[in-house]
Amino acid sequence: MISVNLLINFAAGCPGGGLLGFPTWYKYLPPMYVDGICSPQLNSLSAVWLIAAAIIEILLRVAALVAVAFVIYGGFQLITSQGDPNKTAQARSTIINALVGLAVAILSGVIIGFIAGRIS
C-alpha cells in the first residue's frame, strides 16, 4: 500500500501551477516544507473544503472552455446558415446561451476564489 506522505510529496510542487494553466488540487492549502520538499498541509477540516474549492475551480474552468467552444460552434452555424432565418435564429441562440454560460462560469470561479481565500 502506498503511503499518504509519498503521494502528497509526489503530487505537491507547491510553487508550480497545474497542467495547461489549470489550478492544482492543493492550490489553496498552506505549504509545509519537510526536508526541502514542499507539501500541502492536510491537518484540519478546512483542508477538505479548500481541496473541494480547488476542484470546483478546475471544473468551472473546464465549463468556461466548453462555453468558448460553443461560441465558436454557434459562429460556425451562423456562417453556414446561408440566410435561412431558422438556422440564423438557432445559431444566435447558441451563441447567446454560450456567452451566458461563460459569464456564469467566470463569475462562479471568482466567487469560489474569494471564498477559498477567506477560508485559508
FENGIVEN-V680726 format. One record per residue. N is the residue number from 1. RES is the residue in one letter. SS is DSSP state (@ for helix, = for strand, . for the rest). PSI is psi in degrees with one decimal (* if undefined). Layout:
BEGIN
n=N res=RES ss=SS psi=PSI
n=N res=RES ss=SS psi=PSI
END
This chain:
BEGIN
n=1 res=M ss=. psi=136.4
n=2 res=I ss=. psi=133.8
n=3 res=S ss=. psi=153.4
n=4 res=V ss=@ psi=-38.9
n=5 res=N ss=@ psi=-37.4
n=6 res=L ss=@ psi=-43.6
n=7 res=L ss=@ psi=-42.0
n=8 res=I ss=@ psi=-44.5
n=9 res=N ss=@ psi=-33.6
n=10 res=F ss=@ psi=-41.6
n=11 res=A ss=@ psi=-27.1
n=12 res=A ss=. psi=132.1
n=13 res=G ss=. psi=64.9
n=14 res=C ss=. psi=-49.5
n=15 res=P ss=. psi=-23.0
n=16 res=G ss=. psi=170.4
n=17 res=G ss=. psi=-177.7
n=18 res=G ss=. psi=-171.0
n=19 res=L ss=@ psi=131.8
n=20 res=L ss=@ psi=30.9
n=21 res=G ss=@ psi=-0.4
n=22 res=F ss=. psi=147.6
n=23 res=P ss=. psi=159.9
n=24 res=T ss=. psi=163.8
n=25 res=W ss=. psi=-19.2
n=26 res=Y ss=. psi=22.2
n=27 res=K ss=. psi=-43.3
n=28 res=Y ss=. psi=-3.6
n=29 res=L ss=. psi=141.9
n=30 res=P ss=. psi=143.1
n=31 res=P ss== psi=153.0
n=32 res=M ss== psi=125.1
n=33 res=Y ss== psi=122.0
n=34 res=V ss== psi=117.6
n=35 res=D ss=. psi=37.4
n=36 res=G ss=. psi=-0.1
n=37 res=I ss== psi=129.9
n=38 res=C ss== psi=125.6
n=39 res=S ss== psi=143.2
n=40 res=P ss== psi=145.0
n=41 res=Q ss=. psi=126.3
n=42 res=L ss=. psi=63.4
n=43 res=N ss=. psi=8.9
n=44 res=S ss=. psi=168.6
n=45 res=L ss=@ psi=-29.8
n=46 res=S ss=@ psi=-21.7
n=47 res=A ss=@ psi=-35.1
n=48 res=V ss=@ psi=-43.3
n=49 res=W ss=@ psi=-34.8
n=50 res=L ss=@ psi=-37.8
n=51 res=I ss=@ psi=-41.9
n=52 res=A ss=@ psi=-40.4
n=53 res=A ss=@ psi=-40.4
n=54 res=A ss=@ psi=-39.7
n=55 res=I ss=@ psi=-40.0
n=56 res=I ss=@ psi=-40.0
n=57 res=E ss=@ psi=-39.7
n=58 res=I ss=@ psi=-46.0
n=59 res=L ss=@ psi=-36.5
n=60 res=L ss=@ psi=-34.5
n=61 res=R ss=@ psi=-36.9
n=62 res=V ss=@ psi=-41.4
n=63 res=A ss=@ psi=-38.7
n=64 res=A ss=@ psi=-39.3
n=65 res=L ss=@ psi=-38.4
n=66 res=V ss=@ psi=-39.8
n=67 res=A ss=@ psi=-40.2
n=68 res=V ss=@ psi=-38.8
n=69 res=A ss=@ psi=-38.2
n=70 res=F ss=@ psi=-30.7
n=71 res=V ss=@ psi=-43.7
n=72 res=I ss=@ psi=-42.4
n=73 res=Y ss=@ psi=-42.2
n=74 res=G ss=@ psi=-37.3
n=75 res=G ss=@ psi=-39.3
n=76 res=F ss=@ psi=-40.9
n=77 res=Q ss=@ psi=-40.4
n=78 res=L ss=@ psi=-40.8
n=79 res=I ss=@ psi=-39.4
n=80 res=T ss=. psi=7.1
n=81 res=S ss=. psi=-19.2
n=82 res=Q ss=. psi=36.7
n=83 res=G ss=. psi=-0.4
n=84 res=D ss=. psi=120.8
n=85 res=P ss=@ psi=-36.3
n=86 res=N ss=@ psi=-45.3
n=87 res=K ss=@ psi=-37.3
n=88 res=T ss=@ psi=-43.4
n=89 res=A ss=@ psi=-39.6
n=90 res=Q ss=@ psi=-40.4
n=91 res=A ss=@ psi=-43.0
n=92 res=R ss=@ psi=-39.5
n=93 res=S ss=@ psi=-41.3
n=94 res=T ss=@ psi=-45.0
n=95 res=I ss=@ psi=-45.0
n=96 res=I ss=@ psi=-45.6
n=97 res=N ss=@ psi=-38.7
n=98 res=A ss=@ psi=-38.3
n=99 res=L ss=@ psi=-37.1
n=100 res=V ss=@ psi=-44.6
n=101 res=G ss=@ psi=-38.8
n=102 res=L ss=@ psi=-43.4
n=103 res=A ss=@ psi=-41.7
n=104 res=V ss=@ psi=-42.6
n=105 res=A ss=@ psi=-42.4
n=106 res=I ss=@ psi=-45.7
n=107 res=L ss=@ psi=-40.9
n=108 res=S ss=@ psi=-39.3
n=109 res=G ss=@ psi=-39.6
n=110 res=V ss=@ psi=-42.8
n=111 res=I ss=@ psi=-44.3
n=112 res=I ss=@ psi=-43.0
n=113 res=G ss=@ psi=-39.7
n=114 res=F ss=@ psi=-46.5
n=115 res=I ss=@ psi=-44.5
n=116 res=A ss=@ psi=-33.5
n=117 res=G ss=@ psi=-32.3
n=118 res=R ss=@ psi=-30.8
n=119 res=I ss=@ psi=-42.0
n=120 res=S ss=. psi=*
END
